[in-house]
């Protein structure tokens, strides 16, 4: 029969928990940072490609006998850039929250479990609100894209509608893909 008292079991469990935390916390933080950088790089690529597309459209419209809808193109570019900036800020916020949670997890005390539960709930709330904000921005970008495409079709007529439709489908696909990435990335936090 073991002679270990409850207090020594508790102390050993806390030491093991602290050691596990010390091993996995840096790995977790590095993973979160890497995923955040990947997402921000993909957003930069979206912004860059959008600017290239807008430049191409501006150039292409010079070949038509009507005035190019530069205002609409500039508006679309600004909308995409605002969306990208907002999403990058939300990603930075998620990384900061993750670092805050990791810092809390490193603190060893008798109240560790209570702190971890509180931090998890706060983090889940932050992630949920961040995702909700990002999805609203994406919905706004989709609405702006639709308005832009409809106005462009009205101004240019049927010859350019095929090109505008193609652009609109591509932008909608990109928006839906970003929404699905958000859903997939937040599934572990919401569950």
Backbone as CSV, one residue per row, in Angstrom:
resi,resn,N_x,N_y,N_z,CA_x,CA_y,CA_z,C_x,C_y,C_z
1,UNK,0.848,-1.175,0.000,0.000,0.000,0.000,0.888,1.231,0.000
2,UNK,0.665,2.141,-0.950,1.512,3.313,-1.038,1.266,4.258,0.137
3,UNK,2.321,4.957,0.509,2.234,5.880,1.648,2.219,7.330,1.185
4,UNK,1.915,7.551,-0.064,1.907,8.907,-0.591,0.669,9.636,-0.096
5,UNK,0.865,10.808,0.438,-0.269,11.592,0.940,-0.901,12.374,-0.209
6,UNK,-2.096,12.893,0.064,-2.791,13.662,-0.955,-2.008,14.913,-1.339
7,UNK,-1.360,15.558,-0.409,-0.633,16.789,-0.710,0.557,16.518,-1.626
8,UNK,1.250,15.400,-1.459,2.379,15.115,-2.347,1.887,14.722,-3.734
9,UNK,0.739,14.038,-3.828,0.163,13.723,-5.138,-0.203,15.006,-5.868
10,UNK,-0.760,15.933,-5.152,-1.147,17.198,-5.757,0.096,17.949,-6.231
11,UNK,1.120,17.965,-5.459,2.348,18.664,-5.831,3.004,18.004,-7.031
12,UNK,3.044,16.673,-7.061,3.627,15.973,-8.208,2.803,16.220,-9.465
13,UNK,1.493,16.219,-9.340,0.614,16.486,-10.485,0.830,17.890,-11.013
14,UNK,1.000,18.844,-10.124,1.245,20.220,-10.546,2.588,20.327,-11.253
15,UNK,3.595,19.598,-10.751,4.918,19.633,-11.385,4.861,19.026,-12.782
16,UNK,4.144,17.906,-12.914,4.001,17.273,-14.227,3.244,18.204,-15.171
17,UNK,2.177,18.815,-14.672,1.412,19.747,-15.491,2.286,20.909,-15.942
18,UNK,3.101,21.431,-15.027,3.989,22.542,-15.370,5.013,22.108,-16.419
19,UNK,5.567,20.910,-16.264,6.542,20.427,-17.242,5.901,20.239,-18.612
20,UNK,4.700,19.688,-18.636,3.993,19.500,-19.905,3.706,20.858,-20.537
21,UNK,3.284,21.793,-19.723,3.012,23.136,-20.223,4.275,23.766,-20.797
22,UNK,5.386,23.597,-20.098,6.648,24.164,-20.582,7.098,23.534,-21.894
23,UNK,6.767,22.278,-22.110,7.160,21.603,-23.340,6.244,22.000,-24.501
24,UNK,4.936,22.007,-24.262,3.997,22.199,-25.355,3.638,23.654,-25.632
25,UNK,3.788,24.537,-24.680,3.423,25.937,-24.897,4.237,26.580,-26.021
26,UNK,5.567,26.443,-26.029,6.306,27.046,-27.151,5.931,26.435,-28.507
27,UNK,5.688,25.140,-28.523,5.271,24.481,-29.760,3.936,25.049,-30.235
28,UNK,3.027,25.198,-29.309,1.705,25.752,-29.616,1.822,27.192,-30.128
29,UNK,2.601,28.009,-29.440,2.765,29.405,-29.854,3.415,29.502,-31.231
30,UNK,4.414,28.672,-31.482,5.059,28.675,-32.799,4.079,28.262,-33.893
31,UNK,3.246,27.288,-33.594,2.254,26.838,-34.575,1.240,27.936,-34.870
32,UNK,0.752,28.577,-33.825,-0.222,29.652,-34.015,0.400,30.790,-34.810
33,UNK,1.629,31.149,-34.476,2.319,32.223,-35.190,2.536,31.853,-36.657
34,UNK,2.921,30.616,-36.909,3.141,30.176,-38.294,1.842,30.210,-39.090
35,UNK,0.754,29.757,-38.498,-0.536,29.780,-39.189,-0.969,31.225,-39.432
36,UNK,-0.752,32.088,-38.446,-1.108,33.503,-38.603,-0.309,34.135,-39.748
37,UNK,0.974,33.845,-39.800,1.803,34.389,-40.883,1.350,33.844,-42.240
38,UNK,0.988,32.577,-42.274,0.496,31.981,-43.518,-0.775,32.690,-43.982
39,UNK,-1.692,32.921,-43.054,-2.929,33.599,-43.408,-2.667,35.038,-43.856
40,UNK,-1.778,35.727,-43.148,-1.478,37.112,-43.516,-0.776,37.172,-44.873
41,UNK,0.087,36.211,-45.151,0.738,36.157,-46.462,-0.282,35.901,-47.566
42,UNK,-1.244,35.031,-47.295,-2.268,34.773,-48.305,-3.145,36.009,-48.514
43,UNK,-3.406,36.757,-47.442,-4.170,37.993,-47.587,-3.383,39.035,-48.386
44,UNK,-2.077,39.113,-48.151,-1.240,40.025,-48.941,-1.284,39.636,-50.416
45,UNK,-1.273,38.351,-50.680,-1.351,37.868,-52.056,-2.692,38.242,-52.681
46,UNK,-3.769,38.134,-51.915,-5.089,38.529,-52.405,-5.087,40.012,-52.765
47,UNK,-4.529,40.837,-51.885,-4.482,42.279,-52.151,-3.642,42.574,-53.391
48,UNK,-2.524,41.893,-53.508,-1.649,42.104,-54.658,-2.346,41.686,-55.954
49,UNK,-2.996,40.533,-55.933,-3.685,40.072,-57.133,-4.865,40.988,-57.477
50,UNK,-5.537,41.474,-56.471,-6.645,42.397,-56.716,-6.138,43.655,-57.401
51,UNK,-5.037,44.199,-56.901,-4.462,45.386,-57.530,-4.055,45.101,-58.972
52,UNK,-3.500,43.928,-59.217,-3.125,43.561,-60.581,-4.361,43.447,-61.478
53,UNK,-5.416,42.835,-60.947,-6.651,42.698,-61.730,-7.255,44.067,-62.024
54,UNK,-7.258,44.923,-61.025,-7.829,46.251,-61.234,-7.007,47.009,-62.276
55,UNK,-5.688,46.905,-62.182,-4.844,47.540,-63.201,-5.124,46.990,-64.585
56,UNK,-5.301,45.687,-64.662,-5.602,45.065,-65.955,-6.957,45.526,-66.478
57,UNK,-7.941,45.627,-65.582,-9.261,46.085,-66.005,-9.203,47.535,-66.484
58,UNK,-8.455,48.362,-65.749,-8.347,49.764,-66.176,-7.734,49.843,-67.570
59,UNK,-6.727,49.038,-67.806,-6.080,49.029,-69.113,-7.039,48.469,-70.167
60,UNK,-7.753,47.402,-69.820,-8.680,46.786,-70.776,-9.810,47.738,-71.146
61,UNK,-10.259,48.539,-70.206,-11.359,49.447,-70.496,-10.947,50.575,-71.443
62,UNK,-9.682,50.815,-71.579,-9.250,51.844,-72.526,-9.498,51.402,-73.968
63,UNK,-9.688,50.110,-74.174,-9.941,49.597,-75.518,-11.417,49.687,-75.909
64,UNK,-12.289,49.962,-74.949,-13.712,50.084,-75.229,-14.039,51.540,-75.567
65,UNK,-15.081,51.758,-76.332,-15.418,53.133,-76.725,-16.093,53.939,-75.611
66,UNK,-16.310,53.359,-74.450,-16.950,54.079,-73.335,-15.900,54.441,-72.301
67,UNK,-16.277,55.373,-71.443,-15.357,55.761,-70.377,-15.181,54.610,-69.390
68,UNK,-13.971,54.369,-68.964,-13.755,53.275,-68.002,-14.329,53.632,-66.631
69,UNK,-14.873,52.651,-65.940,-15.445,52.904,-64.606,-14.345,52.926,-63.544
70,UNK,-13.434,53.870,-63.669,-12.287,53.934,-62.745,-12.749,54.082,-61.303
71,UNK,-13.814,54.844,-61.094,-14.307,55.029,-59.735,-14.699,53.693,-59.107
72,UNK,-15.401,52.882,-59.888,-15.834,51.584,-59.371,-14.648,50.662,-59.122
73,UNK,-13.681,50.734,-59.993,-12.493,49.897,-59.816,-11.715,50.331,-58.584
74,UNK,-11.576,51.640,-58.404,-10.885,52.145,-57.212,-11.660,51.776,-55.947
75,UNK,-12.984,51.869,-56.019,-13.820,51.496,-54.876,-13.655,50.022,-54.541
76,UNK,-13.613,49.183,-55.550,-13.417,47.744,-55.322,-12.050,47.490,-54.705
77,UNK,-11.034,48.173,-55.208,-9.688,48.012,-54.645,-9.629,48.438,-53.192
78,UNK,-10.284,49.547,-52.873,-10.310,50.014,-51.483,-11.081,49.040,-50.590
79,UNK,-12.168,48.501,-51.097,-12.957,47.550,-50.312,-12.151,46.297,-49.998
80,UNK,-11.442,45.791,-50.994,-10.623,44.593,-50.779,-9.491,44.903,-49.798
81,UNK,-8.859,46.063,-49.948,-7.760,46.416,-49.048,-8.263,46.587,-47.614
82,UNK,-9.444,47.181,-47.450,-10.034,47.316,-46.114,-10.317,45.949,-45.516
83,UNK,-10.843,45.062,-46.336,-11.124,43.694,-45.885,-9.838,43.003,-45.463
84,UNK,-8.797,43.124,-46.270,-7.508,42.490,-45.971,-6.934,43.061,-44.682
85,UNK,-6.956,44.382,-44.537,-6.410,45.017,-43.335,-7.176,44.593,-42.081
86,UNK,-8.495,44.519,-42.195,-9.317,44.107,-41.053,-9.023,42.664,-40.658
87,UNK,-8.905,41.802,-41.643,-8.619,40.398,-41.350,-7.224,40.231,-40.748
88,UNK,-6.258,40.985,-41.253,-4.907,40.896,-40.691,-4.898,41.394,-39.245
89,UNK,-5.665,42.441,-38.960,-5.750,42.934,-37.584,-6.411,41.892,-36.678
90,UNK,-7.418,41.217,-37.203,-8.077,40.168,-36.419,-7.124,38.991,-36.177
91,UNK,-6.313,38.667,-37.162,-5.322,37.593,-36.998,-4.302,37.992,-35.944
92,UNK,-3.841,39.248,-35.999,-2.899,39.728,-34.983,-3.522,39.670,-33.593
93,UNK,-4.800,40.023,-33.514,-5.497,39.956,-32.229,-5.548,38.517,-31.724
94,UNK,-5.832,37.586,-32.616,-5.877,36.174,-32.215,-4.513,35.694,-31.723
95,UNK,-3.444,36.131,-32.382,-2.096,35.755,-31.945,-1.800,36.360,-30.570
96,UNK,-2.168,37.632,-30.392,-1.950,38.272,-29.089,-2.730,37.555,-27.989
97,UNK,-3.957,37.195,-28.294,-4.773,36.478,-27.312,-4.154,35.118,-26.998
98,UNK,-3.638,34.461,-28.014,-2.991,33.171,-27.804,-1.766,33.319,-26.913
99,UNK,-0.979,34.358,-27.159,0.196,34.595,-26.326,-0.208,34.913,-24.885
100,UNK,-1.297,35.658,-24.734,-1.773,35.971,-23.387,-2.223,34.702,-22.663
101,UNK,-2.918,33.844,-23.386,-3.362,32.586,-22.788,-2.148,31.730,-22.405
102,UNK,-1.149,31.698,-23.272,0.054,30.908,-22.984,0.786,31.457,-21.763
103,UNK,0.821,32.776,-21.640,1.478,33.382,-20.476,0.731,33.014,-19.193
104,UNK,-0.560,33.030,-19.276,-1.363,32.644,-18.111,-1.119,31.178,-17.769
105,UNK,-1.024,30.352,-18.819,-0.822,28.914,-18.593,0.509,28.636,-17.908
106,UNK,1.509,29.501,-18.145,2.818,29.303,-17.523,2.807,29.614,-16.022
107,UNK,1.891,30.382,-15.586,1.831,30.742,-14.170,1.343,29.532,-13.375
108,UNK,2.201,29.152,-12.420,1.856,27.988,-11.599,1.314,28.466,-10.253
109,UNK,0.137,27.993,-9.981,-0.464,28.311,-8.691,-1.607,27.341,-8.420
110,UNK,-2.160,27.436,-7.241,-3.287,26.573,-6.894,-4.524,26.918,-7.723
111,UNK,-4.578,28.136,-8.222,-5.739,28.566,-8.991,-5.549,28.356,-10.493
112,UNK,-4.563,27.528,-10.874,-4.244,27.320,-12.287,-5.470,26.852,-13.085
113,UNK,-6.199,25.928,-12.573,-7.347,25.394,-13.303,-8.400,26.473,-13.532
114,UNK,-8.655,27.253,-12.515,-9.642,28.326,-12.637,-9.199,29.375,-13.666
115,UNK,-7.929,29.723,-13.622,-7.395,30.712,-14.570,-7.481,30.171,-15.994
116,UNK,-7.121,28.929,-16.173,-7.143,28.340,-17.517,-8.559,28.307,-18.082
117,UNK,-9.535,27.968,-17.246,-10.917,27.931,-17.714,-11.404,29.323,-18.094
118,UNK,-11.062,30.307,-17.279,-11.451,31.684,-17.574,-10.794,32.173,-18.862
119,UNK,-9.509,31.892,-19.002,-8.798,32.315,-20.208,-9.355,31.622,-21.450
120,UNK,-9.690,30.347,-21.325,-10.245,29.613,-22.459,-11.576,30.220,-22.884
121,UNK,-12.412,30.516,-21.916,-13.707,31.126,-22.236,-13.510,32.488,-22.896
122,UNK,-12.577,33.267,-22.375,-12.305,34.585,-22.970,-11.752,34.428,-24.379
123,UNK,-10.875,33.478,-24.564,-10.291,33.246,-25.880,-11.363,32.782,-26.866
124,UNK,-12.240,31.887,-26.418,-13.310,31.422,-27.296,-14.218,32.584,-27.694
125,UNK,-14.508,33.445,-26.744,-15.331,34.614,-27.042,-14.625,35.519,-28.039
126,UNK,-13.337,35.731,-27.818,-12.562,36.572,-28.724,-12.529,35.973,-30.122
127,UNK,-12.277,34.686,-30.208,-12.228,34.025,-31.513,-13.593,34.115,-32.195
128,UNK,-14.651,33.854,-31.448,-15.991,33.905,-32.034,-16.309,35.311,-32.546
129,UNK,-15.985,36.317,-31.754,-16.253,37.698,-32.177,-15.363,38.094,-33.349
130,UNK,-14.136,37.668,-33.317,-13.212,37.981,-34.408,-13.697,37.348,-35.708
131,UNK,-14.082,36.099,-35.635,-14.582,35.406,-36.831,-15.866,36.071,-37.315
132,UNK,-16.727,36.430,-36.390,-17.969,37.100,-36.769,-17.666,38.418,-37.482
133,UNK,-16.711,39.174,-36.948,-16.332,40.444,-37.584,-15.728,40.201,-38.959
134,UNK,-14.875,39.192,-39.067,-14.257,38.897,-40.360,-15.306,38.467,-41.383
135,UNK,-16.281,37.683,-40.940,-17.328,37.244,-41.866,-18.186,38.430,-42.314
136,UNK,-18.446,39.385,-41.398,-19.205,40.576,-41.789,-18.433,41.384,-42.824
137,UNK,-17.131,41.475,-42.635,-16.308,42.180,-43.616,-16.362,41.450,-44.954
138,UNK,-16.300,40.131,-44.918,-16.375,39.361,-46.159,-17.733,39.540,-46.838
139,UNK,-18.807,39.572,-46.041,-20.131,39.788,-46.611,-20.226,41.179,-47.231
140,UNK,-19.641,42.168,-46.552,-19.606,43.524,-47.095,-18.828,43.547,-48.403
141,UNK,-17.688,42.878,-48.415,-16.883,42.826,-49.635,-17.664,42.150,-50.761
142,UNK,-18.419,41.106,-50.438,-19.238,40.435,-51.443,-20.319,41.347,-51.995
143,UNK,-20.945,42.108,-51.105,-21.978,43.048,-51.546,-21.374,44.155,-52.410
144,UNK,-20.217,44.658,-51.996,-19.532,45.679,-52.784,-19.147,45.124,-54.163
145,UNK,-18.670,43.892,-54.168,-18.281,43.252,-55.424,-19.492,43.111,-56.348
146,UNK,-20.617,42.708,-55.781,-21.826,42.539,-56.587,-22.275,43.882,-57.152
147,UNK,-22.274,44.917,-56.330,-22.662,46.246,-56.799,-21.722,46.739,-57.894
148,UNK,-20.454,46.523,-57.665,-19.448,46.928,-58.650,-19.693,46.229,-59.981
149,UNK,-19.917,44.927,-59.932,-20.105,44.160,-61.165,-21.387,44.570,-61.884
150,UNK,-22.453,44.792,-61.111,-23.706,45.210,-61.738,-23.557,46.581,-62.398
151,UNK,-22.897,47.501,-61.722,-22.694,48.831,-62.290,-21.811,48.765,-63.529
152,UNK,-20.802,47.933,-63.476,-19.902,47.793,-64.627,-20.659,47.206,-65.819
153,UNK,-21.496,46.190,-65.567,-22.275,45.589,-66.654,-23.219,46.624,-67.280
154,UNK,-23.849,47.450,-66.433,-24.764,48.469,-66.954,-24.009,49.485,-67.804
155,UNK,-22.829,49.846,-67.355,-22.078,50.869,-68.068,-21.487,50.333,-69.371
156,UNK,-21.002,49.108,-69.348,-20.299,48.578,-70.514,-21.197,47.800,-71.469
157,UNK,-22.273,47.269,-70.978,-23.157,46.502,-71.841,-22.748,45.047,-71.940
158,UNK,-23.328,44.363,-72.910,-23.162,42.920,-73.002,-21.778,42.430,-73.406
159,UNK,-20.975,43.147,-74.190,-19.681,42.554,-74.573,-18.782,42.249,-73.377
160,UNK,-18.824,43.080,-72.378,-17.927,42.888,-71.234,-18.573,42.082,-70.117
161,UNK,-19.858,41.750,-70.253,-20.537,41.069,-69.152,-19.946,39.691,-68.869
162,UNK,-19.422,39.037,-69.864,-18.805,37.721,-69.648,-17.568,37.869,-68.773
163,UNK,-16.781,38.879,-69.067,-15.569,39.120,-68.276,-15.934,39.529,-66.855
164,UNK,-16.924,40.401,-66.726,-17.353,40.856,-65.405,-17.930,39.687,-64.611
165,UNK,-18.725,38.845,-65.269,-19.272,37.669,-64.592,-18.154,36.754,-64.092
166,UNK,-17.150,36.571,-64.917,-16.011,35.735,-64.523,-15.302,36.328,-63.311
167,UNK,-15.079,37.620,-63.332,-14.443,38.293,-62.195,-15.298,38.135,-60.936
168,UNK,-16.608,38.323,-61.095,-17.514,38.231,-59.952,-17.500,36.817,-59.361
169,UNK,-17.539,35.793,-60.204,-17.494,34.423,-59.706,-16.181,34.157,-58.971
170,UNK,-15.079,34.646,-59.540,-13.779,34.461,-58.897,-13.720,35.134,-57.535
171,UNK,-14.222,36.356,-57.453,-14.217,37.072,-56.173,-15.127,36.383,-55.169
172,UNK,-16.292,35.933,-55.617,-17.207,35.219,-54.712,-16.590,33.917,-54.217
173,UNK,-15.902,33.227,-55.090,-15.221,31.988,-54.701,-14.160,32.275,-53.647
174,UNK,-13.405,33.334,-53.855,-12.381,33.720,-52.889,-13.000,34.054,-51.540
175,UNK,-14.091,34.776,-51.537,-14.766,35.145,-50.290,-15.290,33.897,-49.589
176,UNK,-15.922,33.007,-50.318,-16.442,31.782,-49.714,-15.309,30.894,-49.188
177,UNK,-14.199,30.858,-49.906,-13.048,30.074,-49.446,-12.511,30.642,-48.142
178,UNK,-12.437,31.951,-48.039,-11.956,32.566,-46.799,-12.909,32.266,-45.645
179,UNK,-14.211,32.281,-45.916,-15.184,31.940,-44.871,-14.988,30.493,-44.416
180,UNK,-14.758,29.583,-45.360,-14.579,28.186,-44.974,-13.272,28.002,-44.206
181,UNK,-12.231,28.761,-44.554,-10.982,28.702,-43.791,-11.225,29.180,-42.358
182,UNK,-11.992,30.238,-42.217,-12.317,30.730,-40.875,-13.090,29.683,-40.078
183,UNK,-14.070,29.066,-40.725,-14.852,28.030,-40.039,-13.971,26.857,-39.616
184,UNK,-13.119,26.422,-40.520,-12.239,25.272,-40.208,-11.230,25.625,-39.133
185,UNK,-10.703,26.830,-39.186,-9.679,27.233,-38.223,-10.243,27.443,-36.837
186,UNK,-11.501,27.818,-36.739,-12.085,28.092,-35.429,-12.857,26.917,-34.854
187,UNK,-13.041,25.870,-35.615,-13.806,24.727,-35.134,-13.256,24.181,-33.803
188,UNK,-11.934,24.025,-33.643,-11.432,23.507,-32.363,-11.687,24.447,-31.185
189,UNK,-11.746,25.754,-31.434,-11.938,26.712,-30.361,-13.388,26.821,-29.945
190,UNK,-14.287,26.670,-30.898,-15.705,26.792,-30.601,-16.227,25.520,-29.951
191,UNK,-15.726,24.364,-30.390,-16.170,23.094,-29.831,-15.699,22.992,-28.404
